[in-house]
Amino acid sequence: MTTDNLNNALSFKHLFSNECLSRGESPIKTTMKYFLDPEFHFLGAGMPPLELFAFQNFSFKSLDLKNYSFNEIQDIIINKNDKFEEHVNGNIVEDELDSDILIERALQYGNSRGHPSLLNFLKIHINNTFKPIYKDWDILINNGSTYGLESLLRIFCNPNDTILLEDLCYSSTIEAISAQKINTVPIKMDSNGIIIEDLEYKLKNWETCYGDLKKPKIMYLIPNGHNPKGVTLCDNRKLKIYQILKQYDIILIEDDPYYWLQMPQYKKPSFKDDQFIDENKPETDINTNQDFLNKLSNSFLSIDTDGRVIRLESFSKYFGPGTRLGYVIGSKQILDNIWNYHEVSLQASSGISQLMVNGLLNRWGQLGYLNWFKRLRVVYTQKRNFCLNSLYKHIHQFDINEYVQVEEAPKAGMFFMIYLNISKHPEYNQKLVELGKDKIVEYFENLFFEKFIQSKLLLAKGSWFTVSDPCHNVVNINRCMLRGTYAAVTPEKMNNGLKIFANIVKQEFN
């Protein structure tokens, strides 16, 4: 399908916030296009001279995976021989590519949309993978997903507006929304993501459920490897969700930092005569790039005909959080308003980060970039499997099955969730009488959290991620939640930590 056959995105100006509508372009920034013209005599902006820039050269070294198949990547990692023979080296000056960002551009004030070379690479990547289906989509470089969300809240929301969230949500997202005095309404989730019936019911019966609370302008989702729950929204729900949001004229923010950390289905271990049996095997059916892409879930971009989906992407989980680099995909109309906000806040994302990331991507090429994601798939699959195998092994060995429930194994991301059946704790009935239903979960959550901390184990409290419902805040008083991660922990520490967890649960419940 060519772009000539596609429609432009709808206008969503009627959903913009008062702040957004009152903001225009920064006049001096509109002149930056002339700075890039070598024939221009640019006397109009206060820009330091390039001969006074402190940095004259940037170099890097990374793996070069272009010539490896998925099976070769998997074999090297599984066999504990993570020594890829090929590397890509970049020296931004001495071996400069036409696609490199010049140092004098990277270190200078610049276009807050992002450097053109990086934007061009990412647009090809997006077309190859997410395949947007309207004409005037675009991308904008930013400082990552958290900043992207904060920007969008300012673009669309006034104080006392309403946003729909999953009933568990990343704690920083909750704080960002709360700081802007925006109301939240949670939508229930199960092991396959948000429950469509709950979304439909609340929107259809809004006045009955929420009275005078403003109807929502935005829904925010983490579809893959949900933080904190670890679940992935199944593809067969996405079209129905999109149709509902279209019916009620709601913008969807698709925050998907774990998209390329998708993994095959996990199989629980079995135990025979107390012997542990790992049921997971290496993948054998990824022979081509298309095989790999077919394993991945679909983005809402692939069904968005209106331009009402805004997708947040981040390099943090793929290249390192310190890059502080990400990008937004959406309609040009919406991104233009984010750009205007950038001009008076972010100005532009780090030119040095863009230079380094762009230099690496253009030396890898699209194939190398895709193979990097294949490597992430293998490594994260190993980490997840080891973590959950250890968890189930210790649950079995300490005989605490009736006290612990593990959320369905994550198919993406870096988080897993554990539920403790606090109603079986020997002090539960007494504490319920003393504290009441409103405080009972908090009491046991704090109890276990402090016990874990005393034993040098950190698991995040479930309450940190709980989205309160302004009218119907129903809490399950029989359990408390704990979030764990397997991302940056060595196998030894992971196993020891989960053994500490199981031992404390055993002691407390017995």
N, C-alpha and C positions, 0 to 999 in steps of 0.2 A: 504494500500500500504506500503510495507516494503522499507527500504532505499536501499536494494539490487536491486530493480527495477528502482531506480532513477539515472539520469545522474548527473555528476558533473557540476558545473557552467562553463561558457565559460571563457576564459582568456581575460581580458580587459587591459593588460599591455600597449597596443598601445594607450590607452587613458590617461595613467598616466602622471602627470606633470613632468617637469624636476627635480623639488625639490624632488618629490617622488622617482624617478628613481635613484637619487644620494644618497639616504639615505639607510643605512643598519641597521642591528640590533646593539644595544648597547652591546658591548662585555661583560661587567661586568653583565649586566642584564640577559644574557643567562645562567648565573650560578645559578640563583635563584631556579631552579628546585632541585638543590642539598641541598639548605637550608631546604627544607621540609622533607628531609630524616633524621630521627633521628640518624641513624648510621654514618652520615657524620661528619667529623671534618672540620667545615666550617670556614676557616681562610682567606677567599678571598674577603670579602666586609666589608665596614665600617658601621656596624649596631650596634646601642646602645644596652646595655644589658637589658633584660626584667625586671630585678629587679629595674631598675631606671625609669620605666614607671610611670607617675604620677597617672594614672587611674587604679584602681584595680577591678572595678565592674560597670556594666551598667544595669539599670532596666527601664522598660517601662510598660505602661498600655494602652490598647486599647479595642474597642468593639470587641466582639466575635460573629460573625453573622452566624456561621456554621449551627445552628439549626433553623434559620428563613427562611421562604419562602418569595418570592417576595411580595406576598399579605400582609403578616404580617409586613414586612419592610415598605411597602407603607402605611398601615393603621396607624402604630405608628407615622409616620412623618406627614401625612395629618391631623391627629387628634391632632396635636400640643402636642403630648406626647412622645417626642423623648427620651425616657428613656429605653434603651435596658438593660435587666436584667443581661445579661451575658457579662463578660469581660475576656480578655486574659491578663495575667500578665507575663512579662518576666524578669528574673534576670540572666544575662549572667555571671554565676559562680555558684550560689547556686542551680538553677534548670536547669542546662545546658542540652541541647539536643545534640545528636550526630551531628545534622545538623548545630549547632551554629558555628559561626566563633570565634575561640579562641581569647581572648583579646591580647595575645602576638603576634598573627598573624595580628590582625586588626591594632595595633599600630606600627607595624614594616614595613620597606620597604617590598614591596610585588609585586606580579604578576600584571602588569598593565592591564592585560585582565579582572581582577576581581576575587573575591574569588570563588573557585569552588562550594561551597554550594549554593551561590546565583545564579551562572550561571546555575547550574543543575535545580533549581526550575523554573527559567525563561524559560529554554529550554522546559520543560514539558508544561508550560503555553502557549508558542508559538505554540507548536505542537497541543495543544488542541483547539486553537482559530484561528490562522492565517494559519496553515497547509502549510508550504513551500513545494514545489514540485520538488526540486532538492536535490542532495545528500549532498554536502559539505557546507551547510549553517552553520553559527556559530553566536555567539553574543559576544559583547565586552562592558564591563562596562565603562561609561564615566561620565562627569559632567553635562549631560543634552543635550537637543536638540541644543541649540545655540552653545555649544562647539563642538557637533557632526558635525554640518554644517561647522563650521570654519575648522575643521580637513579635511573634505571631499573636501572643496575648495582647500586646499593645496595639497591633494592627486591627484586631477584631473586637476587643472587649473593652467596655466601659465598666466602672465599678458597679456592682450588683447585677451584672450580666451572669449568665449561667453556662457552664461547660459540662459535658458528659464525660465521665471517666469509667474505666473498669473499676470494680469495687476494691481492688488492690492496685496500687500505683506507686511508681518510683517516688521516694520521699521528697527529693528535690523538686519534682514536678508539683507535688502538693504544696510545698512551701512557696514556689513561684506564683502559683495561682492564688494562694491565700494572701500574699503580699500585695496583690493588685485588687483585693477586695472582690474577687469573683466567686460566685456560688458554685458548688460542685454537686452533681447528682451521680451516684454510682450505678453502674449496670452490672448485674450479677454475671459471674463467670463459672464455667465448669472446666473440665480437662481439655476442651477443644476451643477455649476462648469465650468471648462474651456470648450470653444466651439471648438469641434473637427475640424470643417471646417476652423477655423482661424489657428489652429496648422498645419493642412495639407497644407493649402495655403502657409504659410510662409516658410515651409521647402521645398516644391516643387518648389517655385519661389524665393529661397534664394538670388541668385545673382541679380535678378530684384529688390527685396525688399531692400536688404542690401549691395549690391555691394561687396566690398572686406572684409567686416566684417567676421571674422572666423566663420565657421559653429559650432553650439553648440555641446558640449560634454555632457552636463548635463541639465536635466529639474528638477526643484524643485517645489513640490506641497504640500499644506496643504489640504488634501482631506476632512476632517471632521471638521465642526465648524470653517470654514476658518477665519483666523485673517487677515484683519479686517471685511470682508464682512459677515461672519456668515453662509455662504451657505455650503452645503455638495455636493461633487461630486457624482453623481448618479452612481450606479453600472453598468448600461448598457452602460456607456461610457468607462469604464476602459479597457476592452479588446481591443477596437479599439485604444485607446491611447497607450496601450502597444505595439500593432502591429506596429503603426507608429514609435514609439521610436526604436523598433527593426529594422525596415526598414532603419532608418537613423543612426543606431548604437549610440544611446544616452542613457546614464545612467539616471535612475530616482531616485531622492531622495524623498522618501515618509516621510515627517515630519508630524507625526500624534499624537500630544500631547493631543488632545481632543477626541481621539477615544472612550474612555470609558465614555465620557460625552454625549453620544447620547441619544436622547429624542424622544418621540412620536410626531406625527404631531400636530402642534398648530392650533387651530381654532379661527379666529377673533371673538370678542364679537359682539353681536347684540344689538340694542337699540330700545326699544318699548316705545313710549310716554316718551322719554328721560330717560327711566329706563335701566340701564346697565344689560345685561344678559351674564354671563360667559358660553361659549359653550364647555368648556373642562371638561372631566370626567377622573377619575382615570383609569388606565389600568386594564383590567380584564382577559387578555389572556396570561399571563406569569405564567405558573404553574410548569415548569421544567427548568433546566439549559439550555437545548437545545432550549426551547421556547425563552429564553432570548437571546442566541447567534444568533438565527435566526432573531431577530429584528435588528441586527447590520449589518453595511455595510461590504463588503469584502475588505481585504487588497490586494494591488497589489501583495503581496507575494504569494497569492493563485493562481495566473496565471503566475508567473515568472518562466519560464523554463531555462532561460539563466544565472540567477544570476546577472541581470542588475538592479534590484531594491535594493536599500539600504534604510532600514526603520529606522527612528529615533524614539525612545521611551523615555519617561521621567516620573519620579515619581513626578515631581513638581506639576502637577495639581491634583494628586491623594493623595499624602501623605504630600505635602507642599514644596514650592520652596526652603526652607532652607536646604532640604536634599542634594541639588546639586548632584543629582544622576540620571542617565539615562542609556540607552544602545543602541547599534547599532546592527541591524540584517542585515546580508549580506553574501556574499560568503567568504570563508576562505581566498582566495587570496587577496581580497580587505581589509578584516579586518586585515590581517597580516601587510599590509602597514600602516594602521591607528595605529596599535600597535607600529610599529617602530617610528611613529611620537610622540605617547604618551611618549615613553622612553626619549625623549629630550624636552618635553613640560610639559604635565600634570603629567608624571611619573605614578601615579595611583590615582584613585578616592578615596575620604576620606574613610579610613578603618573604622572609627567610624560610618559613615553613612551606609556603607555596613553591618556592624555588626548589627545595629539596624533594618534596613529594612529586612535583612535576618532573624533575630530572630523573627520578627513579622510575616513574610510570612510563615515561617516553623511552627509556632504555629497555624496560621490560616489554613494552608493547601490550596490546590487548590480550594476547595469549599468555604472556608472563603474568599479567595481573590476575587472570582467571586461574592460572596454576597456583598462584599464591593462596587464593581462596581454597583450592583443593587441599593444599597443605594444612591450612587452618582446620578444615573439616576433619582430617585424619587426627591431628593433634588433640582437638577438642573432644572428638569421639573417644579417644584413649583416656583423656582426663575424666570425662563423665562416667565412662564404664568403670574405671578404677574406683572412683568415688562411690558410686552406687553399689558396686560389688562389696566394697568395704563396709558400707553402711548396713546392707542386708546381712552380711556375715556377722557383724557385731550384734545386730538385733537378734539374730538366731542364737549366737553363742551366749548372750546374756539373758535370753528368754524373756524379751520385753515386747513381743509382738502385740499384746493386747493394749499396750500403753502408747505405741508409736504407729502413726500412719504416715507413709511417704507419698507425696503428690506424684501423679503420673510422671514418669521419667521425661526430662526435657528433651525436645527434638531440636533445640537450638539454644544458643546463648551459654551462660555460665552459672546459672542459678538453679538450686533445687529447694523444695519446701518440705518441711516436716511439721506434722501436727502431733501434739501431745494430748492424750485423752485425760485431761486433768480431773474429770469426774470420777476417775478410779483412784485418785490420790487419797491416802488415808486421812488427810486433814480436810478434804474437800467439803464435806457436809457441814462441819463445824465452821469453816471459813465462810461458807455461803450464808449461814445464819448471821455471823458477825458482820460481814462486809456487804452483803446483798448482791443482787445480780449485776449491778453496775460496776462493781469493783473486783469481782471474783477472778476474772480473766487477767486483769492487770496485776493482781497479787501474785498469781502463779507464774505469769510471764516474768515478772521481776525476780521472783524466787529462783527460777531456773537460770535466768540471765546472770545473776550474781554468783550462783554456784559454778557456772561455766567460767566466768571471769576469774574466780578464785583458783580455778584449775588451769588457767592460761588457755582457755578456749573461747573464741568469739563466734557467736551466731547472732544474726540480726533479729531484733524483735519484730514480730508480725504487725504490732500496732503502729510501727513507724510507717507502714505502707497502707494502712487502712483508710479508705475514703469515707468520711462521715456523710450520712444522708440527712439533709435538713429536716425531713418530715418522718422518715421511717427507719430510724437507726436500730436495726435488729442485730444483735450480736449472739453468736453461738457460745453459750456460757459453759459448754462441756469440753472445750478444747482451747489451746493456745497455739500460735503459729511461730515457727522459727525459719529464717531464711539462711541458707548456706551457699557457698560458692566453691567451685573446684578449679577456678581459673589460674591463680598465681601461687598455688600451694604445691610443694613437692609431694610425691607419693608417700614418703615416710611420714611427713607432718599430717597429711590428709588422713592416713590410716590411724595415727596416734590420736588425732583430734576426735575422730569418730568413735574410737575406743573410749576416750574420756566421756564423750556424750552418752554412750550406752551405759557406762558404769554409773554415772550420776543418775540417770533415769532409773536404773535398777535400784540404787540405794534409796532414792526418794519414794518410789512407789511401793517398796517393800519395807 
